[in-house]
Amino acid sequence: MKSKPEDPSQLSLGYFFPSGKTNFLYSDEAARRTPAMTKDNLIALARAAERVGFDSLFIADNWSGHQRVAEEFGHQSPSYHAPLLAMALLAATEHIGVISTFHTTHHKPAHVARMGATLDAFSDGRWGWNVVTGFSADEAALFGEEFVEHDQRYAMAAEFVEIVIRLWTEHEPIDVDGRFYRVTGRIKTPRPVQQHHPLLVSAGASPAGAQFAAQFCDQLVTLANTEERVREVDARLATLTAKTQRTVGTCPFSMAIVRPGDGEAEDEYARLLDSLNVEATKEIAADVLGSIESSRSMYEKMGEEEATRAFGGAGSVLQLIGTPEQVAQKIISLKQNTATTNLLINFPLWSPAELETFAPVLAHLREAGIWSPPEDRKWSW
């Protein structure tokens, strides 16, 4: 069994794997310049991320496809089902971890326990679960379900995860007659390789979501576009984890454009902003505003048009734009001044060649002593 090592001096770097032609930066030029989302291209991308030295791949997911303009232009589309894509990427790689999304609201605990155990055992302990409750009435309708109120979804998720962990860790049959779920029996082997259970991640910024993370998760993924906002998340988590007596790392989203010369990355970013698809951005923002508190707050403060441009231009995430030295210094500062344990990095112009531009950044981070390759550490997170 693999157990998670504790080394707070080390930073984990996750690659936010494409869940569509574009994510965060809804630029039509970016959609035109990124590869087709085929088996060969996605496997090549995962292998490139492993070769460069990323610790993990993170696969987001949702179910309903009602974003018509976004789908037409390739923004957050096409999107492969995360656990099925995870198995393909785990089979094609050797060291890199893969974190995939499973929704609790639309599954039963035995589904996730069985599939998660298969993914983790098959990969020799390289799988992580991004625990998502779902936030869309359209998703609920797709499953023929009533839309569940926000805080109750997290109450359901808490009971769901407790049952999944018991199915993973208890070898005798369990008997649960809970508020939301009834489960009797045990799952077939294999069981997860990771001890005591696979990595658990969530992204809820609301009070109920943060409390859920403090109780069950190893990382809280967050939209925070400055170090100051990351520290605000750190402080909220510290208050909650003091009560649960658990350690939960902060995991900010970021967007990277790295170029060798001064100003080149900034010029690239400006070109991409020129083709921002405002209508697609509005569709995507309308979907998430009911769930992601920081995005809703941004709209309330800035107004619809300005906020749409900020949201669609990756304004809600940390921006790693510059030369390798400049980007490395931003990451080193983040590690030194916040409680960040994992940094999720999205590349708007994703391709194997684009991921290679990040290799010099990793060399600087290794020299600074805050990162080492996962194959050296024998662990993905």
C-alpha positions as CSV (number, residue, x, y, z in Angstrom):
1,M,0.0,0.0,0.0
2,K,1.2,3.5,-0.8
3,S,0.9,6.2,1.9
4,K,1.0,9.9,1.2
5,P,4.4,11.5,2.3
6,E,4.3,14.8,4.2
7,D,6.7,17.4,3.0
8,P,5.3,20.9,3.3
9,S,8.3,22.4,1.5
10,Q,7.4,20.7,-1.8
11,L,4.9,22.1,-4.2
12,S,2.8,19.8,-6.5
13,L,2.0,21.0,-10.0
14,G,-1.1,19.8,-11.7
15,Y,-1.9,20.2,-15.4
16,F,-5.5,21.2,-15.9
17,F,-6.2,18.8,-18.8
18,P,-8.4,20.2,-21.6
19,S,-12.1,19.6,-21.1
20,G,-12.8,21.3,-24.4
21,K,-10.8,23.3,-26.9
22,T,-10.6,26.1,-24.4
23,N,-11.0,26.6,-20.7
24,F,-10.9,29.9,-18.7
25,L,-9.8,31.9,-21.8
26,Y,-12.6,31.7,-24.3
27,S,-10.7,33.0,-27.3
28,D,-11.8,31.9,-30.7
29,E,-8.1,32.1,-31.9
30,A,-7.1,29.8,-29.1
31,A,-9.8,27.3,-30.2
32,R,-8.5,27.4,-33.7
33,R,-4.8,26.9,-32.7
34,T,-5.3,24.0,-30.3
35,P,-5.3,20.4,-31.6
36,A,-8.3,18.3,-32.3
37,M,-9.5,16.4,-29.3
38,T,-8.7,13.0,-30.6
39,K,-7.3,9.9,-28.9
40,D,-3.8,10.3,-30.4
41,N,-3.6,14.0,-29.5
42,L,-4.9,13.7,-25.9
43,I,-2.6,10.7,-25.2
44,A,0.4,12.7,-26.7
45,L,-0.6,15.6,-24.4
46,A,-0.7,13.4,-21.3
47,R,2.7,11.9,-22.2
48,A,4.1,15.4,-22.8
49,A,2.9,16.5,-19.4
50,E,4.6,13.5,-17.8
51,R,7.8,14.1,-19.8
52,V,8.0,17.8,-18.8
53,G,7.5,16.8,-15.1
54,F,4.0,17.7,-14.1
55,D,2.8,15.8,-11.0
56,S,-0.8,15.2,-12.0
57,L,-3.5,15.7,-14.6
58,F,-6.8,17.2,-13.5
59,I,-9.9,16.3,-15.5
60,A,-13.0,18.5,-14.9
61,D,-16.4,17.3,-16.0
62,N,-20.1,18.1,-16.3
63,W,-23.0,16.3,-17.9
64,S,-25.4,18.6,-19.7
65,G,-24.6,20.1,-23.1
66,H,-26.8,23.2,-23.3
67,Q,-24.1,25.7,-24.0
68,R,-24.9,26.1,-27.7
69,V,-22.6,29.0,-28.8
70,A,-19.8,27.6,-26.6
71,E,-20.1,24.2,-28.2
72,E,-20.1,25.7,-31.7
73,F,-16.8,27.4,-31.2
74,G,-15.1,24.7,-29.0
75,H,-15.2,26.5,-25.6
76,Q,-15.4,23.9,-22.9
77,S,-16.3,21.5,-25.6
78,P,-16.0,18.7,-26.6
79,S,-15.7,17.2,-23.1
80,Y,-14.9,13.6,-22.6
81,H,-16.4,11.8,-19.6
82,A,-13.7,12.2,-16.9
83,P,-13.4,8.7,-15.4
84,L,-13.3,7.0,-18.8
85,L,-10.7,9.5,-20.1
86,A,-8.7,9.0,-16.9
87,M,-8.4,5.2,-17.5
88,A,-7.1,5.9,-21.0
89,L,-4.5,8.4,-19.7
90,L,-3.4,6.2,-16.8
91,A,-2.9,3.3,-19.3
92,A,-0.7,5.6,-21.5
93,T,1.5,7.0,-18.7
94,E,3.8,5.6,-15.9
95,H,4.4,8.3,-13.2
96,I,1.9,11.1,-13.5
97,G,-1.2,11.1,-11.3
98,V,-4.7,11.6,-12.8
99,I,-7.5,13.3,-10.8
100,S,-10.9,12.8,-12.4
101,T,-14.3,14.2,-11.5
102,F,-17.2,12.0,-10.2
103,H,-20.5,13.6,-9.3
104,T,-22.0,12.4,-6.1
105,T,-25.6,13.7,-6.7
106,H,-26.1,11.6,-9.9
107,H,-24.3,8.4,-8.8
108,K,-24.7,5.9,-6.0
109,P,-21.8,5.2,-3.6
110,A,-21.1,1.7,-4.9
111,H,-20.6,3.1,-8.4
112,V,-17.8,5.5,-7.4
113,A,-16.3,3.0,-4.9
114,R,-16.0,0.3,-7.6
115,M,-14.8,2.6,-10.4
116,G,-12.4,4.5,-8.2
117,A,-10.9,1.4,-6.8
118,T,-10.4,0.1,-10.3
119,L,-8.7,3.3,-11.4
120,D,-6.4,3.4,-8.4
121,A,-5.4,-0.2,-8.4
122,F,-4.9,-0.4,-12.1
123,S,-2.6,2.6,-12.0
124,D,-0.7,1.5,-8.9
125,G,-2.0,4.4,-6.8
126,R,-2.0,7.3,-9.3
127,W,-5.7,8.2,-9.2
128,G,-7.5,11.0,-7.4
129,W,-11.2,11.9,-7.1
130,N,-12.4,15.4,-7.7
131,V,-15.7,15.3,-5.6
132,V,-18.4,17.3,-7.3
133,T,-22.0,17.6,-6.2
134,G,-23.3,19.2,-9.4
135,F,-24.9,22.6,-9.6
136,S,-27.2,22.5,-12.6
137,A,-30.9,21.9,-12.9
138,D,-30.3,20.8,-16.5
139,E,-28.0,18.0,-15.2
140,A,-30.6,16.9,-12.7
141,A,-33.2,16.8,-15.5
142,L,-30.9,14.7,-17.6
143,F,-31.1,12.0,-14.9
144,G,-34.8,12.5,-14.3
145,E,-34.1,13.9,-10.8
146,E,-35.4,16.8,-8.9
147,F,-32.9,19.6,-8.5
148,V,-31.4,19.4,-5.0
149,E,-30.8,22.6,-3.0
150,H,-27.2,23.7,-2.6
151,D,-26.5,22.9,1.1
152,Q,-28.4,19.6,0.9
153,R,-26.2,18.5,-2.0
154,Y,-23.2,18.8,0.3
155,A,-25.0,17.0,3.1
156,M,-25.7,14.2,0.6
157,A,-22.1,14.3,-0.5
158,A,-20.8,13.9,3.0
159,E,-22.8,10.7,3.6
160,F,-21.9,9.5,0.1
161,V,-18.1,9.9,0.7
162,E,-18.3,8.3,4.1
163,I,-19.9,5.2,2.5
164,V,-17.3,5.2,-0.4
165,I,-14.4,5.3,2.1
166,R,-16.0,2.5,4.1
167,L,-16.4,0.4,0.9
168,W,-12.8,1.0,0.1
169,T,-11.3,0.3,3.6
170,E,-13.6,-2.2,5.2
171,H,-13.3,-5.8,4.0
172,E,-16.3,-7.1,5.9
173,P,-19.8,-6.2,4.5
174,I,-21.1,-2.8,5.6
175,D,-24.8,-2.0,6.5
176,V,-25.8,1.6,6.2
177,D,-29.3,3.0,6.5
178,G,-28.6,6.6,6.2
179,R,-30.5,9.8,5.6
180,F,-29.9,9.7,1.8
181,Y,-28.4,6.2,1.0
182,R,-28.9,2.6,1.9
183,V,-26.0,0.2,1.3
184,T,-25.6,-3.4,2.4
185,G,-22.6,-5.5,1.4
186,R,-19.1,-5.1,0.1
187,I,-17.5,-4.3,-3.3
188,K,-15.3,-6.9,-5.1
189,T,-11.6,-6.5,-5.1
190,P,-9.4,-4.7,-6.2
191,R,-9.3,-2.1,-3.5
192,P,-7.4,1.2,-3.8
193,V,-3.6,1.1,-3.5
194,Q,-3.4,4.4,-1.7
195,Q,-3.5,4.3,2.0
196,H,-5.8,5.2,3.7
197,H,-7.7,6.1,0.5
198,P,-7.1,7.9,-2.8
199,L,-6.5,11.6,-2.9
200,L,-9.8,13.5,-2.5
201,V,-10.2,17.0,-4.0
202,S,-13.2,19.4,-4.1
203,A,-13.8,22.9,-5.3
204,G,-16.7,24.3,-3.3
205,A,-16.1,27.9,-2.2
206,S,-19.4,28.3,-0.3
207,P,-19.5,27.8,3.5
208,A,-21.0,24.4,2.9
209,G,-18.4,23.5,0.3
210,A,-15.5,24.6,2.4
211,Q,-16.8,22.7,5.4
212,F,-17.1,19.6,3.3
213,A,-13.5,20.0,2.1
214,A,-12.3,20.5,5.7
215,Q,-14.0,17.3,6.7
216,F,-13.1,15.0,3.9
217,C,-10.6,16.3,1.3
218,D,-6.9,16.6,0.9
219,Q,-7.1,19.7,-1.3
220,L,-9.5,22.6,-2.0
221,V,-9.4,23.9,-5.5
222,T,-10.1,27.6,-5.7
223,L,-10.6,30.5,-8.0
224,A,-8.3,33.2,-6.5
225,N,-6.5,35.5,-8.8
226,T,-4.0,37.1,-6.4
227,E,-1.8,36.0,-3.5
228,E,-4.0,38.0,-1.2
229,R,-7.1,36.1,-2.2
230,V,-5.3,32.8,-1.9
231,R,-4.4,33.8,1.7
232,E,-8.1,34.5,2.4
233,V,-8.9,31.0,1.3
234,D,-6.0,29.7,3.5
235,A,-7.4,31.6,6.5
236,R,-11.0,30.2,6.0
237,L,-9.6,26.7,5.6
238,A,-7.4,27.0,8.7
239,T,-10.4,28.0,10.8
240,L,-12.3,25.0,9.6
241,T,-9.5,22.4,9.8
242,A,-8.7,23.5,13.3
243,K,-12.0,22.0,14.2
244,T,-11.7,18.8,12.1
245,Q,-8.0,18.4,12.9
246,R,-7.2,17.6,9.3
247,T,-4.8,19.1,6.8
248,V,-6.3,20.5,3.6
249,G,-4.0,22.1,1.1
250,T,-5.1,25.1,-1.0
251,C,-5.0,24.5,-4.7
252,P,-5.5,27.7,-6.9
253,F,-6.3,27.6,-10.6
254,S,-3.9,29.4,-12.9
255,M,-3.3,30.1,-16.6
256,A,0.2,30.0,-18.2
257,I,1.7,31.5,-21.2
258,V,5.6,31.2,-21.1
259,R,7.8,32.7,-23.8
260,P,11.6,33.2,-23.8
261,G,11.7,36.9,-24.5
262,D,10.5,39.9,-22.4
263,G,7.0,40.9,-23.4
264,E,6.4,38.0,-25.8
265,A,4.0,36.1,-23.5
266,E,2.1,39.3,-22.8
267,D,1.8,40.1,-26.5
268,E,0.4,36.5,-27.0
269,Y,-2.1,37.0,-24.3
270,A,-3.3,40.3,-25.8
271,R,-3.8,38.7,-29.2
272,L,-5.9,35.9,-27.7
273,L,-8.0,38.5,-25.8
274,D,-8.8,40.2,-29.1
275,S,-10.9,37.2,-30.2
276,L,-12.7,36.7,-26.9
277,N,-16.1,35.1,-27.6
278,V,-18.4,37.2,-25.4
279,E,-21.6,35.2,-26.1
280,A,-19.9,31.9,-25.3
281,T,-18.5,33.4,-22.1
282,K,-21.9,34.6,-21.0
283,E,-23.3,31.0,-21.5
284,I,-20.6,29.4,-19.4
285,A,-20.7,32.1,-16.7
286,A,-24.5,31.7,-16.4
287,D,-23.9,28.0,-15.7
288,V,-21.4,28.4,-12.9
289,L,-22.6,31.6,-11.2
290,G,-25.1,29.6,-9.1
291,S,-22.2,27.5,-7.7
292,I,-18.9,29.4,-7.8
293,E,-19.2,32.2,-5.2
294,S,-16.2,34.1,-6.4
295,S,-17.5,34.4,-9.9
296,R,-20.9,35.6,-8.7
297,S,-19.2,38.2,-6.5
298,M,-17.1,39.4,-9.5
299,Y,-20.3,40.0,-11.6
300,E,-21.9,41.9,-8.7
301,K,-18.9,44.2,-8.3
302,M,-18.0,44.8,-11.9
303,G,-21.2,44.7,-13.9
304,E,-22.1,42.2,-16.6
305,E,-20.0,43.4,-19.5
306,E,-16.8,44.1,-17.7
307,A,-17.1,40.9,-15.6
308,T,-17.8,38.8,-18.7
309,R,-14.6,40.0,-20.3
310,A,-12.7,39.3,-17.0
311,F,-14.3,35.9,-16.6
312,G,-13.7,34.9,-20.3
313,G,-10.2,36.3,-20.3
314,A,-9.0,34.1,-17.4
315,G,-9.3,37.1,-15.1
316,S,-10.6,34.9,-12.3
317,V,-7.4,32.8,-12.0
318,L,-3.8,33.4,-11.3
319,Q,-2.0,34.5,-14.4
320,L,1.5,33.0,-15.1
321,I,2.5,35.1,-18.1
322,G,6.1,36.0,-18.8
323,T,9.5,34.5,-19.3
324,P,10.5,31.2,-17.5
325,E,12.3,33.2,-14.8
326,Q,9.4,35.6,-14.3
327,V,6.8,32.8,-14.1
328,A,9.1,30.8,-11.7
329,Q,9.4,33.8,-9.4
330,K,5.6,34.2,-9.3
331,I,5.2,30.5,-8.3
332,I,8.0,30.7,-5.7
333,S,6.4,33.8,-4.2
334,L,3.0,31.9,-4.1
335,K,4.6,29.0,-2.3
336,Q,6.4,31.2,0.2
337,N,3.5,33.5,1.0
338,T,0.5,31.2,1.0
339,A,-0.5,27.7,2.1
340,T,-0.7,26.5,-1.5
341,T,0.2,22.8,-1.8
342,N,-0.8,22.2,-5.4
343,L,-1.1,24.6,-8.3
344,L,-3.4,23.8,-11.2
345,I,-2.1,25.2,-14.5
346,N,-4.1,25.6,-17.6
347,F,-2.5,26.4,-21.0
348,P,-4.8,28.3,-23.3
349,L,-2.8,27.2,-26.4
350,W,-2.4,23.6,-25.2
351,S,-0.2,21.2,-27.2
352,P,2.8,19.0,-26.4
353,A,5.0,21.9,-27.7
354,E,3.3,24.4,-25.5
355,L,3.8,22.2,-22.4
356,E,7.5,22.0,-23.2
357,T,7.7,25.8,-22.7
358,F,7.1,25.1,-19.0
359,A,10.1,22.9,-18.6
360,P,12.5,25.8,-17.9
361,V,10.1,27.0,-15.2
362,L,10.3,23.6,-13.5
363,A,14.1,23.8,-13.6
364,H,14.0,27.1,-11.7
365,L,11.5,25.6,-9.1
366,R,13.7,22.6,-8.6
367,E,16.8,24.8,-8.1
368,A,14.8,26.8,-5.5
369,G,14.0,23.6,-3.6
370,I,10.2,23.8,-3.8
371,W,9.6,21.1,-6.4
372,S,11.0,17.8,-7.5
373,P,9.9,15.4,-10.3
374,P,7.2,12.9,-9.2
375,E,9.3,9.9,-10.4
376,D,12.0,11.0,-8.0
377,R,9.6,11.3,-5.1
378,K,7.7,8.1,-6.1
379,W,4.5,9.9,-5.6
380,S,2.1,11.9,-7.8
381,W,0.9,14.6,-5.4
